[in-house]
Amino acid sequence: MDYFLTEDQIALRDLAKQIADEKIRPVAAQHDRDGTFPWDLVKVFADAGLFGVIIPEEYGGTGQGVMELTIMTEEMAKACGGITLCVAASALGTFPIIISANEDQKKRYLPNLASGKHLAAFCLTEPAAGSDAGSMKTRAVKDGDDYILNGTKVFITNGGVANVYTVIAVTDPDRGSRGTSAFIVERDFPGFRVGKEEDKMGIRASSTSEVIFEDCRVPAANRIGREGEGFMVAMKTLDKSRPGVAAQALGIAQGAFDLAVDYARNRYQFGAPIASLQAIQFMLADMATAIESARALLYAAARNIDANAKNYAQGSAMCKLLASDVAMKVTVDAVQIFGGYGYMRDYPVEKFMRDAQITQIYEGTNQIQRLVIARSLMHEAAAKGK
C-alpha cells in the first residue's frame, strides 16, 4: 500500500534498508548465537546519522519525528530486531531529555547522543515494580546541591553499554506516583554500577542488564523538570516511544513473512511448491493482511504523535498492542511453514520467533496496553456523556 511518504522519509527508509541488507543481516546470526553487542555496527549507524533522527537540528540531530523513527526501525528490524535495539533503545533513553529537560541539559547531552558518541538507556523497571511502576523503591534523597540515589533497576535495554541514563526515582514516598522525579545519570557518577547482564531467549544482540545505585551522587542540576514530575515524564516518554516497539515488531513480522514466502515458493512436496497448496496460501494471505493492518495503524499513530494530536496515547498503545501480537502470530506461522527446518537454528526464521516475544512484554505488557486503551475509551465516553 502507498502511505504517501515524503522524499526525505523514502530516502531514510532506503538508507536503513541498505544498512540492514549490507551490514546487519550478514552478522545477525553470529551476534544472536554469541549474545554479543554490535559495537562494530554502532559506528555504522552513527556515521549514517541514525542516532540523531528524533533529536532537533540545533542539538546536532536531523530534526525528524516519531514517523521517521518508526520507518527506520521497521526496516532495520527486518534483518535483526536485536541489533536494531541499540538505536531504538537509545532513542527511548533520549526522549525524556527531548520532552522535559531544560535548555542547559539539552545542550550538554543531546549533541553526543545525536552523533552516536554516547548511547542512552531508560531506567524505570525494578525487581518488584514492572507493570506497577507506581511501586518503585529506588530513592533519591536531596543532599545539598545533589541527590543521593539508592536502588536497583532491572531489564534495562542498553543497560550495560550506555553512557547516559534517564532514571525515574522516588523523591517523596508518601505521594505515590506523584512523588517520583526524573534524573540524568552519567555512567561515571560515583555510586553507579552495572549489575547482572541478562542471558535472554531473544534479542540476544541487545544489552539487557541491571543498573545499580549505591549512594550514587547526582547533581540537582541533573533533575529533569520539577520534583514530583517523574511519573509524568515516564508516561510521556512511553507514549512517544511505543510506536518504536511496534515498528520493531512489524519489522520482525515482515522479515519472517518474507522468508516464509520465499521458502514456500521453493520447497517442493508432492511434486509442486508448497505455495500451490491452499492451506499454505491461506496462511500467507492472513499473515500479509495482519502485517499491513499493523503498518497502517502504526503509521497513523506515529503521524498523530508528530502532529501532537489530541489523545495520541491511545493510538500509541493500540499500535504497540496490535503490531506485537501480529509479530508473534506471523513468526509462529512462518516457523510452521518451514516445518522441521523452521525449528532448526541453521535457518533464520526461528530467531524471528524468539525476537518477537519480547515486543509483547516491554514498554508495557500487552495486558497493560489493553488497560490503557480501555481506560482511555471510558474517559472519552464519560466526556461525551457530559
HUGI-V238157 format. One record per residue. PSI is psi in degrees with one decimal (999 if undefined). BURIAL is I if it has 24 or more other ideal C-beta (glycine too) atoms within 12 Angstrom, else O. Layout:
# HUGI-V238157
PSI,BURIAL / PSI,BURIAL
This chain:
# HUGI-V238157
152.8,O / 117.3,O / 14.3,O / 50.8,O / 150.1,I / 169.6,O / -40.2,O / -39.0,O / -39.0,I / -40.1,O / -41.6,O / -42.7,I / -43.5,I / -38.6,O / -45.8,I / -38.8,I / -42.5,I / -44.7,O / -41.1,I / -45.9,I / -41.2,O / -30.8,O / -40.3,I / -52.4,I / -42.1,I / -23.0,O / -0.2,I / -46.1,I / -39.8,I / -46.0,O / -35.5,I / -46.0,I / -44.2,O / -15.5,O / 39.5,O / 143.5,I / 138.6,I / 64.3,I / -32.7,O / -28.9,O / -18.2,I / -42.6,I / -38.1,O / -47.5,I / -40.1,I / -45.4,I / -28.6,O / -4.0,I / 16.6,I / -27.7,I / -18.5,I / 7.9,I / -44.4,I / -1.2,I / 131.8,I / 152.1,I / -34.8,O / -12.5,O / 17.2,I / -0.9,I / -170.0,I / -1.4,I / 30.0,O / -163.1,I / -164.4,I / -34.7,I / -44.6,I / -36.9,I / -41.4,I / -40.3,I / -47.5,I / -47.2,I / -43.7,I / -46.4,I / -42.0,I / -34.9,I / -17.6,I / -26.0,I / -42.9,I / 115.2,I / -31.8,I / -47.9,I / -38.9,I / -28.4,I / -25.2,I / -31.0,I / -48.4,I / -39.9,I / -33.0,I / -36.5,I / -40.6,I / -46.5,I / -21.7,I / -28.8,I / -43.7,I / -33.7,I / -43.3,I / -42.1,I / -45.0,I / -7.0,I / 158.1,I / 175.5,O / -41.6,O / -43.0,O / -41.4,I / -43.0,I / -32.8,O / -37.1,O / -34.0,I / -38.6,I / -44.4,I / -30.2,I / -37.0,I / -37.4,I / -14.2,I / 2.8,I / -36.9,O / 148.0,I / 154.3,I / 159.1,I / 150.8,I / 124.4,I / 100.7,I / -50.8,I / 141.8,I / 167.6,I / -36.0,O / 14.1,O / 84.9,I / -91.4,O / -32.2,I / 73.8,O / -20.6,I / -7.7,I / 21.3,O / 146.7,I / -17.4,I / 122.9,I / 145.4,I / 113.3,I / 128.3,I / 133.6,O / 89.8,O / -123.8,O / 10.6,O / 171.0,O / 145.1,I / 117.5,I / 135.3,I / 132.6,I / -179.2,I / 132.0,I / 145.1,I / 160.4,I / 39.6,I / 114.6,I / 133.6,I / 10.7,I / -39.0,I / -4.6,I / -10.1,I / 159.5,I / -26.6,I / 130.0,I / 125.4,I / 120.3,I / 134.9,I / 124.0,I / 159.8,I / 122.7,I / -21.7,I / 94.7,O / -14.2,O / -8.6,O / 9.7,O / -137.3,O / -24.2,I / -0.1,O / 23.8,I / 154.7,I / 159.4,I / 142.8,I / 152.1,I / 118.5,I / 130.6,I / 150.5,I / -33.2,I / 11.3,O / 137.2,I / 134.0,O / -2.5,I / 137.6,I / 155.8,I / 132.4,I / -137.9,O / 132.4,O / 124.8,I / 143.5,I / 105.3,O / 160.4,I / -44.6,O / -170.7,I / 47.9,I / -15.5,I / -4.6,I / 141.8,I / 121.9,I / 119.3,I / 169.4,I / 150.3,I / 124.3,I / 134.3,I / 118.0,I / 96.0,O / 44.8,O / 120.9,I / 118.8,I / 125.1,I / 141.2,I / -26.1,I / -12.9,O / 5.0,I / 133.3,I / 117.8,I / -163.2,I / 163.2,O / 140.5,I / -5.2,I / 6.8,I / -44.6,I / -38.4,I / -42.5,I / -43.5,I / -44.4,I / -39.9,I / -37.9,I / -48.6,I / -35.7,I / -34.3,I / -25.8,I / -20.2,I / -34.9,I / -26.2,I / -38.9,I / -41.5,I / -39.9,I / -39.1,I / -46.6,I / -42.4,I / -42.8,I / -41.5,I / -44.9,I / -45.6,I / -40.2,I / -43.2,I / -39.3,I / -44.8,I / -40.9,I / -39.9,I / -40.9,I / -46.9,I / -41.8,O / -43.2,I / -32.0,I / -23.5,O / -7.2,O / 118.2,I / 132.2,O / 143.2,O / 31.4,O / 10.4,O / 158.2,O / 143.1,O / -16.0,I / -16.3,I / -9.1,O / 132.6,O / -35.7,O / -42.1,O / -39.7,I / -43.2,O / -38.6,O / -46.7,I / -39.3,I / -43.2,O / -40.0,O / -46.6,I / -40.8,I / -42.2,O / -42.4,I / -45.5,I / -35.6,I / -44.6,I / -39.4,I / -42.7,I / -44.6,I / -42.0,I / -49.4,I / -37.3,I / -42.8,I / -43.7,I / -42.1,I / -35.9,I / -40.0,I / -46.6,I / -28.9,I / 0.4,O / 43.4,O / 158.1,O / 133.5,O / 46.5,O / -11.8,I / -37.1,I / -47.1,I / -34.7,I / -46.0,I / -40.4,I / -44.7,I / -35.1,I / -44.3,I / -52.4,I / -48.3,I / -40.6,I / -37.6,I / -40.4,I / -43.0,I / -42.5,I / -45.6,I / -43.8,I / -42.7,I / -36.2,I / -42.8,I / -35.1,I / -43.3,I / -39.7,I / -40.3,I / -37.1,I / -18.4,I / -141.2,O / -35.5,O / -32.2,O / -22.3,I / -8.4,O / 141.9,O / -8.2,O / -21.6,O / 142.8,I / -12.4,I / -30.4,I / -30.5,I / -39.7,I / -38.6,I / -42.9,I / -39.0,I / -30.8,I / -34.4,I / -40.9,I / -25.1,I / -17.7,I / -5.5,I / -52.8,I / 164.7,I / 37.6,I / 112.8,I / 161.1,I / -22.4,I / -39.3,O / -37.4,I / -39.4,I / -37.6,O / -43.6,O / -45.5,I / -45.2,I / -42.5,O / -37.4,O / -41.6,I / -41.1,O / -36.0,O / -42.7,O / -41.9,O / -39.1,O / -39.1,O / -40.4,O / -33.3,O / -24.2,O / 999,O
